Amino acid sequence: MNYKLAYALDFHPWENAEKQPSFNERFTELLEREESGREPPYGRALDIGTGSGIWGIKLAERGWQVVGIDVVVKALERARHRIEKSGVEMRVVEGDVTALRPESVGSDFKLILDTGTFHGLTTAQREAMGRGVSAIADNDATVLMLAWSPKRRGPLPRGADRIAIEAAFPGWTATEVGTTGFEAPKPVELLMRPNERWYRLRRV
């Protein structure tokens, strides 16, 4: 999907998830699991494909030290505006998620969040992202990844399952941890059949 064009046209329906209680409740449950038994600050978190920074900001509000990365300049402008308005500390970086480098985003991340980037990449791009995440993640890191179920959808994300995710993340094991709770508009649901799932990755 051409995200640069989508943001240029102010077309970003995925941001609607912010207003859906079911999605937010599920997202909160996943974070509470990672934070259980600890006190903030929880450590460094990387928001991959941060877009307008919605979910990175929520991480920062909970006590994570957040870096967001995205290749779309227009999206990062929106993110910076949101961050300033929210009053949280969050750094955003213009960069390619398939070329993650410690010198650009940092390292030793305890949490890596992907709310819809990996499932739209080519196989080669997925492998590159997997190598990059492995290089900047702490040994005890968790990856939380949202992915549509695999299906041909033209220019839209082709989706990914656990097998595809683990293939791109050698040395990690992926566990499906349930639906996202996102309620897509009926036409989108019927046509695209996203069947969104959350996956949790941990090093083997």
N, C-alpha and C positions, 0 to 999 in steps of 0.2 A: 504494500500500500504506500502511496506517495503522501507521507505525512507533511512534507513541506508545503505541498499544494493544499492539503486539507486545512492546515493552520492559516495559510494565506487567504483562504476563503472563509475563515472563521467557522470551519466545519470540524467539530470535535465532540461527537455524541458520546464518546466513551467517558467524558467528564460527568455525564449524568449519574454515574455510579455514586458520586459524592453525595447526592441527594436521596439515595435509596437506603432506607434503614436496614434492609436485609443484607445488602452488600457490606455496609459499615459494621454491622454486628458480627458478621463472619470474619471480616478483616481484624476486628478487635480481638476476637477469640484466638486467632492465630498468633497475634502479637503477645497476648497475655501468656500463651504457652512458652514463648521464647523468653519472656521476662520473669517467669515464675521463680520465686525464691531469691530474686535480686532486687537491688535498689538502683534508681537512676543516679547518675548517667549510666546507661546500659552498654555504651561502647559505640564504635563507629558503624554507620549503616550507609550502604550505597543504594541509591534509587536509580535503577537502570531504565533508560527511556523515560525520564522523569516528566516530560511534557510540561504541563503548567504547574508542576510541583505539588499537586494536591496531596498525594500520599506521602511524599517526602516531608511535607509540612506536618502531617499528622504524626509521623515518626518523631520529628523534632519536638512536637508538643508533649510527647510521652516521655522524652528524656534521652533520645538517641542523638548522637552527633552525626548529622546527615550531610552527605554529598550527593547531589543529583547530576546526572549526565544525560545529555540529549544532543542530537545533531541538528535539530531544528531551531534556528535562531529566534523565530517568532514565538515558539513555545517557551523558550528560555526567558524572553522578555516578559511574557505573562507570568512565568514562575517568579521572577524577581519582584514583580509588582505584588504578587500574592504573599511572598515572603515578607516584604516590607510591611504590608498591611497586617499580617498575622503577628509580627513582633518576635518571631522565633529566629534562631541562628541556623542557617542552612546555606551551604555553598553550592553553587551550580556551575557546571563546567560544560562548555561546548566541545563535544567529542563523539567519536564513533564507538558504540558499545562492542564492536567486533575488534577493537584495537585498544583495549583497556591497558593502561600503563601506570605503575605506581607513581611515576613522576608527574602525572597529570591529575589523577584522582586520589592518590594516596594508597595506603595498604593496611593490612591487619583489620579488615572489616569483619565484624562479628555477624552482621546481617546484610544480605544482598536481596533486594526486592525487585521483582520484575512483574509489573501488572499488565503485560501484554506486548513485550518486544520479541522475545525468543521465538514465539510461535509463528511469526511472520517472516523469519529469516530463511535464507537458503541453507542447504546442508553445510556448505563451506563456511558460511557466516556463523552458523550455530556452533560449529567446532571452534572457530576463532573466539567467539564469545566465551565458550567453555574454558578455553585455555587462559583467557584473560581473567575470568573470575577466579580460577584456581590460583593465579599468580598474585592477586591482590587480597584474597580472603585469608582470614585467620585460620589456624588449624582446626579450631572448634567452631567454625562459622556455620550458619544456616542460610540456605537460599530458599526464599518463598517465591514461587513462580505461578502466575496465572496463564493458562493456556486453553484455547478452544480445542475441541476434539478434531482429529484429522479429517479433512474433507476438501475437495477441490472447490475453491470459491473465487476463481478468476484473480483479480488484483488484490483481493482481501486475504487476510492471514489464512494459511493452509492448515494451521493447527498443529498440535503435537501431543503425543501420548508419553507415558512413562518410558517406554523403550527408546523412543527418539531422544528424549531428554538425557537419559543415561548414556546414550551413544555419544552425545556431545560433551558430556561431563565425566570422562574416565576418572576413576578414583572416588566418585561420589555415588551414592545410592539415592534414588528418588522414591518417595512414597506419596500416593494420591491421598489428599486429606480433605476431600469433599468438594461440593459445589461452591460457587462464589456467592450465590444469592442475588446476582445481577439479573434484573428483569428488563430484557431487551424489548423494544417496540414489537408488536405482533408481526408486522411484515418482515422485520429483520429476523425474528425468531423462526418464522416459517421458511424463509428463503435460505438463510445462512446456517441454521441449526448449530449455533456456537457451542452449546452444551459445555459451558465453561467449567473448568476444574482448577483447584489449587493443588500444587505439588510442593512438597518439602524435601529439600536435598541436604544431605549430610555426607561428610567424607567417610569413606569406608574405613 
